């Protein structure tokens, strides 16, 4: 679960702003990488002409690189002139070849040959193509079986043979794709060994998973329509039965990791030892309270447990474990201390060193210099709305913060860690791009954006504030955007723009463009607030969500409404809220359970009862319905429909395979039975979102809703 079209009346203002910005703003340069530890490559426009330069990081001396291209640019430049990249096309790790997926078949174009070679030619569609690390092979799935194509021997190798419409090899089930492996996986459920000799893959059996049926009624579906049936486990349903296989490319034989197939559990996010001889597999129980990492022998499938973490609330898969290439172990980013910190573990299960012990959040490993024994990582710092860059020794010693100054910092580090290019901004400043030395000292400024002088008649103003929860435990970060010509002697409507899900905070100390959006152009204040379980407050805040989805979001957002009501420039009779998906859920709940606080809402693709969503996401927080009936009842919009007194616009795509339109239909039924007025719009063919003309239609419809309801226009 993991855009705005402006009305015609606003276009004149936009053109004025665009003209002003064009006069004062030049295109920002782009750092394209590093030639070595001392020289970076920068791309810019000078006098309207694109220029590429190498720059000495310390001295600032420049040299124009005439005709310079990156390895990928060289590859693309060597391809046939009529080649147009597609979304399923992939470039090899060595940047010397491209695999094209055209009409379900695969084609190879290499920089050396410069011509197209057809690899497959059959009715079945090849999907989820992935290169091996050495670029010599590709793997893909076809009819939900796993295949490899050897690009040296030019032959296809079939690794599995028993796939059906309910059994998948190397192809993810819907709930794994959506909630565990993630949408970027594109249903791929296989992982190459570092040496390219083996592939680990997930085998999923969905024969016992209940199916959900979507009805297709578009003109192209004929006069009788069509059905679309997908295995979709809802809370308490049977989940896919999974096991992990390790396929040897040479022999074609699969060795199964010897986990218990009858256990109700999840297997995912495996990672290999650098020698490709063993596979670590993450195993999570159905309750999602106990995560184990087992280390399996690729030849036998036997395994030992090397890691365990559990909590009474929930734990999640580690998606960014870093494996050291020297074979000494791996680094985990874990909440075990109630904040995400880094821990260095050996393959024998030992904790070699805790690398950080912050009371704030580490957000990711950026680079590991194994030769120097240094780990570079990003973290919020003490202010949860910021992002900074740090370095620490692999032994946990020598911690240093490299970036400084309030705001959000993004860093490019030289190969040897001698220099850093820090691109930063804050809500107070558009920031700059600067060069730092190893100690974090600024050597010079590369670029500083120039923004137009603030003009209240043309611009909107953004402000970051903290709002205390009524229990006094948390100070929630929020960003308020004021409309053009804001006058604190006036009375303005407010719209909460939210998502609101667990660990999904969106408030950041980053530059907010003064160019007004639809709301600011039309006299509407917007506010974005991150509640206690948004991730800003570590596990202490997140754990409030356990068995209580909906409760704390509404209580905390209501505290924000109370804070706003105390402002003389807020009209409490025009208190709006809008969001999609989880944000649609919170919007619907705010207009029902929180009806005393909010008066208007636009909700898109909304969950309305957690019994109707998928098992993995929902049970992580709510447990199964039989174990938490009170929590499911209290978190259901349906049970509060009779409290609705405001104005609500509901929109949903009829083919939403994520949050089924069933959610909106059941809410509509409750509202009708309670004699409530509301608006509803279906988007035919719309999945969990839509684009094109239908996106324009839904955006304009929402905009008209706010203008009509707030101003009578």
Secondary structure as UniProt FT lines:
FT   HELIX           8..10
FT   HELIX           11..24
FT   STRAND          30..34
FT   STRAND          39..46
FT   TURN            47..48
FT   STRAND          49..56
FT   TURN            57..59
FT   STRAND          62..64
FT   TURN            66..67
FT   HELIX           71..78
FT   TURN            81..82
FT   TURN            87..88
FT   STRAND          90..91
FT   TURN            93..94
FT   STRAND          97..102
FT   TURN            103..104
FT   STRAND          105..110
FT   TURN            111..113
FT   STRAND          116..118
FT   STRAND          126..131
FT   TURN            133..134
FT   STRAND          137..142
FT   TURN            143..144
FT   STRAND          145..150
FT   TURN            151..154
FT   STRAND          155..158
FT   STRAND          167..169
FT   HELIX           174..176
FT   HELIX           177..181
FT   HELIX           183..185
FT   TURN            186..187
FT   STRAND          190..192
FT   TURN            194..195
FT   STRAND          198..205
FT   TURN            207..208
FT   STRAND          211..216
FT   HELIX           219..221
FT   TURN            223..224
FT   STRAND          226..231
FT   TURN            235..236
FT   STRAND          241..248
FT   TURN            249..251
FT   STRAND          254..256
FT   TURN            261..262
FT   STRAND          265..272
FT   TURN            274..275
FT   STRAND          278..285
FT   TURN            286..287
FT   STRAND          290..297
FT   TURN            298..300
FT   STRAND          303..310
FT   STRAND          322..323
FT   TURN            325..326
FT   STRAND          330..334
FT   TURN            336..337
FT   STRAND          341..345
FT   TURN            347..348
FT   STRAND          351..354
FT   STRAND          362..369
FT   TURN            370..373
FT   STRAND          374..379
FT   TURN            384..385
FT   STRAND          387..393
FT   TURN            394..395
FT   STRAND          400..401
FT   STRAND          408..413
FT   TURN            415..416
FT   STRAND          419..426
FT   TURN            427..428
FT   STRAND          429..437
FT   TURN            438..439
FT   STRAND          442..447
FT   TURN            456..458
FT   STRAND          461..468
FT   TURN            470..471
FT   STRAND          475..482
FT   TURN            484..485
FT   TURN            488..489
FT   STRAND          492..497
FT   TURN            502..503
FT   HELIX           518..521
FT   TURN            522..523
FT   STRAND          524..529
FT   TURN            532..533
FT   TURN            536..537
FT   HELIX           538..542
FT   HELIX           543..545
FT   TURN            546..547
FT   TURN            549..550
FT   HELIX           551..565
FT   TURN            568..569
FT   STRAND          570..580
FT   HELIX           582..592
FT   TURN            593..597
FT   STRAND          600..604
FT   HELIX           610..612
FT   HELIX           615..622
FT   HELIX           625..627
FT   HELIX           629..634
FT   HELIX           638..643
FT   STRAND          647..653
FT   TURN            654..655
FT   HELIX           662..673
FT   TURN            674..675
FT   STRAND          679..683
FT   TURN            684..685
FT   HELIX           692..711
//
